[in-house]
Amino acid sequence: MLDVERWAELRREHFVRGVGIKEIARRYGIDRNTVRRALRSSEPPRYQRPSVASKLEPFKDEIHRLLKADPKLRGVRVREEIEPLGFDGGKTIVDEYLREVRPMFLKLRTHQRTVYRPGEICQWDLWEPSVLVPVGHGQVRRGWVVVACLCYSRAGAGALIFSKEAPDVLWGMSRCLWSIGALPELLVWDREGCLHAGGRPTEEYAAFCGQLPVGWLFCEPADPQAKGCVERLQGYLETNFEPGRQFANHLDFQLRSTRGSRRPTPGRTRRCGPDRSTGSSRSGR
């Protein structure tokens, strides 16, 4: 087989210098038919391996059936299912094929830009600090922070609690609302165990919302994008607020977290209607 350089020389000798095919064959010691093929070819020669069927080819229909039943089925389980059928390939070939075809079986999700009205929605979440919280006398406790974020102004607040039971979480929500100084129309939570039960609010949470009064909404499972505002505020607490800080006690933690989280976006704080709990007018709702 001619290499690219020899192929280019033969074509140059014939088309540029006018050397005949017989003379070219004599000079380079090659067959005249080889010279003719080189002159007829408009593309340089390249090595082409004969196509070989993949070891996975006979099992692709079975993989498609498994993914249709469970689009998130992991590669380990797929290999376990097809090995009794005769598959003797490795992990890489299965994982690469799954990466290629899995999007065909996943349910497509549409995305759209969300616009919030002032005072409409407040998103909530629980954030657990990476270190134990000092509570005095050399003692430390595991703590959580109830995080609130107003979707329009991005004003936020946090309240330190020491359990995930409903009384503590609801107290943390009350403190956040007091810190923000406003009452939204709708409270959005993920499916927190002490607030959500079988698609409905728990009795304690329903009573809390009824006393304010405000509405409630629970996000779908595994859907953090639905409350992206509070997720970003929580990310700020994890990456900017907590690292490099030391706290004297739980009161110091609460005070500094309140100062660090309440940062409304400039120009997004608007005058709201009367506070429904006191009748007075509040801003930044």
C-alpha positions as CSV (number, residue, x, y, z in Angstrom):
1,M,0.0,0.0,0.0
2,L,1.3,3.4,-0.9
3,D,1.9,5.9,1.8
4,V,0.6,9.5,1.5
5,E,4.0,10.9,0.5
6,R,4.6,8.4,-2.3
7,W,1.0,8.9,-3.5
8,A,1.6,12.7,-3.7
9,E,5.0,12.1,-5.6
10,L,3.3,9.9,-8.2
11,R,0.6,12.5,-8.9
12,R,3.1,15.3,-9.1
13,E,5.3,13.4,-11.6
14,H,2.4,12.7,-13.8
15,F,0.2,15.8,-13.6
16,V,2.8,18.4,-13.1
17,R,5.9,17.1,-14.9
18,G,4.1,15.1,-17.5
19,V,5.9,11.8,-16.9
20,G,4.1,8.8,-18.3
21,I,2.8,5.9,-16.3
22,K,5.3,3.4,-17.7
23,E,8.2,5.6,-16.8
24,I,6.9,6.3,-13.3
25,A,6.5,2.6,-12.7
26,R,10.1,2.0,-13.8
27,R,11.5,4.9,-11.6
28,Y,9.8,3.8,-8.5
29,G,9.8,0.1,-9.0
30,I,6.1,-0.4,-8.6
31,D,3.4,-2.0,-10.8
32,R,1.7,0.1,-13.5
33,N,-1.7,-0.7,-12.1
34,T,-0.6,0.7,-8.7
35,V,0.4,3.9,-10.5
36,R,-3.0,4.0,-12.3
37,R,-4.9,3.6,-9.0
38,A,-2.9,6.4,-7.4
39,L,-3.6,8.7,-10.3
40,R,-7.4,7.9,-10.3
41,S,-7.7,8.4,-6.6
42,S,-8.6,12.0,-5.6
43,E,-8.1,11.3,-1.8
44,P,-4.9,10.2,-0.1
45,P,-4.6,6.6,0.9
46,R,-5.4,5.7,4.5
47,Y,-5.6,2.5,6.5
48,Q,-9.1,1.3,7.1
49,R,-9.8,-1.6,9.5
50,P,-12.6,-3.9,8.5
51,S,-15.6,-3.2,10.7
52,V,-16.1,-5.7,13.5
53,A,-19.4,-6.2,15.3
54,S,-19.4,-5.0,18.9
55,K,-19.6,-7.6,21.6
56,L,-22.7,-5.7,22.8
57,E,-24.5,-5.9,19.5
58,P,-26.6,-9.1,20.2
59,F,-27.7,-7.6,23.6
60,K,-28.8,-4.1,22.6
61,D,-32.4,-5.1,22.3
62,E,-32.3,-6.4,25.9
63,I,-30.6,-3.3,27.1
64,H,-33.3,-1.2,25.5
65,R,-36.0,-3.3,27.2
66,L,-34.3,-2.8,30.6
67,L,-34.0,1.0,30.1
68,K,-37.6,1.3,28.9
69,A,-38.6,-0.3,32.2
70,D,-36.2,1.8,34.3
71,P,-34.4,4.6,32.5
72,K,-32.1,5.2,35.5
73,L,-30.9,1.6,35.8
74,R,-27.2,1.6,36.6
75,G,-24.6,-0.1,34.4
76,V,-23.7,-2.7,37.1
77,R,-27.3,-4.0,37.1
78,V,-27.4,-4.0,33.3
79,R,-24.3,-6.2,33.1
80,E,-25.8,-8.5,35.7
81,E,-28.9,-8.9,33.6
82,I,-27.1,-9.6,30.2
83,E,-24.2,-11.7,31.5
84,P,-26.4,-14.8,31.9
85,L,-27.4,-14.3,28.2
86,G,-23.8,-14.7,27.1
87,F,-22.3,-11.3,27.4
88,D,-18.6,-11.5,28.2
89,G,-17.5,-7.9,27.6
90,G,-16.2,-5.4,30.2
91,K,-17.6,-2.5,32.1
92,T,-16.4,0.3,29.8
93,I,-18.3,-0.9,26.7
94,V,-21.6,-1.1,28.6
95,D,-21.1,2.3,30.4
96,E,-20.3,4.0,27.1
97,Y,-23.3,2.6,25.3
98,L,-25.6,3.5,28.3
99,R,-24.3,7.0,28.2
100,E,-25.2,7.2,24.5
101,V,-28.7,5.7,24.6
102,R,-30.0,6.5,28.1
103,P,-31.3,10.0,27.1
104,M,-33.6,8.3,24.6
105,F,-35.5,6.7,27.5
106,L,-35.5,9.5,30.1
107,K,-38.5,11.7,30.4
108,L,-37.8,15.1,28.8
109,R,-38.2,18.0,31.1
110,T,-39.1,21.5,29.8
111,H,-37.6,24.6,31.3
112,Q,-39.0,28.1,31.3
113,R,-38.1,31.4,32.9
114,T,-39.9,32.0,36.1
115,V,-41.0,35.6,37.1
116,Y,-42.0,36.3,40.7
117,R,-44.2,39.1,42.0
118,P,-43.2,41.1,45.1
119,G,-44.4,39.3,48.2
120,E,-45.6,36.3,46.3
121,I,-43.4,33.3,47.3
122,C,-40.9,32.5,50.0
123,Q,-38.8,29.3,49.5
124,W,-37.5,27.3,52.5
125,D,-34.9,24.7,53.2
126,L,-32.9,23.1,56.0
127,W,-29.1,23.4,55.9
128,E,-26.8,21.4,58.1
129,P,-23.5,23.0,58.9
130,S,-20.4,20.8,58.3
131,V,-19.2,21.2,61.9
132,L,-20.9,20.8,65.3
133,V,-22.2,24.1,66.8
134,P,-20.7,25.1,70.2
135,V,-23.3,25.7,72.9
136,G,-21.1,26.8,75.8
137,H,-19.0,25.1,78.5
138,G,-17.0,23.2,75.9
139,Q,-20.1,21.3,74.6
140,V,-21.1,21.0,71.0
141,R,-24.3,19.9,69.3
142,R,-25.5,18.9,65.9
143,G,-27.5,21.8,64.4
144,W,-29.5,22.8,61.4
145,V,-30.4,26.2,60.0
146,V,-33.9,26.9,58.7
147,V,-33.2,29.0,55.6
148,A,-35.7,31.3,54.0
149,C,-35.5,33.3,50.7
150,L,-38.0,35.7,49.2
151,C,-38.0,35.0,45.5
152,Y,-38.5,38.5,44.2
153,S,-36.0,40.5,46.3
154,R,-33.8,37.6,47.2
155,A,-33.8,38.8,50.8
156,G,-33.0,35.8,53.1
157,A,-32.8,34.8,56.7
158,G,-31.7,31.9,58.8
159,A,-32.6,30.4,62.2
160,L,-30.5,27.9,64.1
161,I,-32.3,24.9,65.5
162,F,-31.2,21.7,67.2
163,S,-33.7,19.2,65.9
164,K,-35.7,18.5,62.8
165,E,-39.0,18.1,64.7
166,A,-42.0,20.2,63.8
167,P,-41.9,22.5,66.8
168,D,-38.3,23.5,66.2
169,V,-38.7,23.9,62.4
170,L,-41.8,26.0,62.8
171,W,-40.0,28.1,65.5
172,G,-37.2,28.6,62.9
173,M,-39.7,29.7,60.3
174,S,-41.3,32.2,62.7
175,R,-37.9,33.7,63.4
176,C,-37.0,34.0,59.7
177,L,-40.3,35.7,59.0
178,W,-39.7,38.1,61.9
179,S,-36.1,38.7,60.7
180,I,-37.3,39.5,57.1
181,G,-40.1,41.6,58.4
182,A,-42.7,40.5,55.9
183,L,-45.3,37.9,55.3
184,P,-45.4,36.2,51.8
185,E,-48.4,34.7,50.2
186,L,-47.0,31.2,49.6
187,L,-44.4,29.1,51.5
188,V,-42.6,26.6,49.3
189,W,-40.8,23.6,50.9
190,D,-39.5,20.3,49.7
191,R,-41.0,17.2,51.3
192,E,-39.5,17.7,54.8
193,G,-40.6,14.9,57.0
194,C,-42.0,17.0,59.9
195,L,-44.0,19.2,57.5
196,H,-45.2,16.8,54.8
197,A,-47.1,13.5,55.0
198,G,-48.5,11.7,52.0
199,G,-48.8,14.7,49.8
200,R,-50.5,16.8,52.5
201,P,-49.2,19.1,55.2
202,T,-48.9,17.7,58.7
203,E,-51.4,18.9,61.3
204,E,-48.7,21.2,62.9
205,Y,-47.7,22.8,59.7
206,A,-51.3,23.3,58.5
207,A,-52.1,25.0,61.8
208,F,-49.0,27.2,61.5
209,C,-50.0,28.3,58.0
210,G,-53.6,28.8,59.0
211,Q,-52.7,31.1,61.9
212,L,-50.6,33.5,59.7
213,P,-52.5,32.9,57.3
214,V,-50.4,31.9,54.2
215,G,-50.6,29.2,51.6
216,W,-48.2,26.2,51.2
217,L,-46.7,24.2,48.4
218,F,-44.5,21.1,48.4
219,C,-42.1,20.4,45.6
220,E,-42.0,17.2,43.7
221,P,-39.5,14.6,44.9
222,A,-35.9,15.0,43.7
223,D,-36.7,18.5,42.3
224,P,-34.3,21.0,43.8
225,Q,-34.5,23.2,40.8
226,A,-38.1,24.1,41.8
227,K,-36.7,26.2,44.7
228,G,-33.5,27.4,43.1
229,C,-33.6,30.8,45.0
230,V,-33.1,29.2,48.4
231,E,-30.7,26.7,47.0
232,R,-28.4,29.5,45.9
233,L,-28.6,31.2,49.3
234,Q,-27.8,27.8,51.0
235,G,-24.8,27.5,48.6
236,Y,-23.7,30.9,49.8
237,L,-23.8,29.8,53.4
238,E,-21.9,26.6,52.6
239,T,-19.1,28.2,50.5
240,N,-18.8,31.8,51.9
241,F,-20.3,32.1,55.3
242,E,-19.1,29.0,57.1
243,P,-15.5,28.4,55.8
244,G,-12.8,30.0,57.9
245,R,-15.2,31.2,60.7
246,Q,-15.2,30.2,64.4
247,F,-18.2,30.7,66.7
248,A,-18.2,31.3,70.4
249,N,-21.5,29.7,70.9
250,H,-24.9,29.1,69.3
251,L,-26.0,32.7,69.9
252,D,-22.9,34.0,68.1
253,F,-23.7,31.5,65.2
254,Q,-27.3,32.8,65.0
255,L,-26.3,36.5,65.1
256,R,-23.6,36.2,62.4
257,S,-25.7,33.9,60.1
258,T,-28.6,36.5,60.3
259,R,-26.2,39.3,59.3
260,G,-24.7,37.1,56.5
261,S,-27.9,35.8,54.9
262,R,-30.2,38.9,54.7
263,R,-28.9,40.5,51.5
264,P,-31.7,41.6,49.1
265,T,-30.8,42.2,45.5
266,P,-30.2,46.0,44.9
267,G,-33.3,47.5,43.3
268,R,-35.5,44.5,43.9
269,T,-36.9,45.6,47.3
270,R,-40.4,46.9,46.8
271,R,-43.1,48.4,49.0
272,C,-45.7,45.9,49.9
273,G,-49.2,46.1,51.3
274,P,-50.1,46.0,55.0
275,D,-48.6,43.2,57.1
276,R,-51.5,40.9,57.7
277,S,-50.3,40.0,61.2
278,T,-50.0,43.6,62.5
279,G,-51.8,45.7,59.9
280,S,-48.6,47.9,59.4
281,S,-46.9,48.4,56.1
282,R,-43.7,46.5,55.5
283,S,-41.1,46.6,52.7
284,G,-39.0,43.9,50.9
285,R,-41.7,41.3,51.1
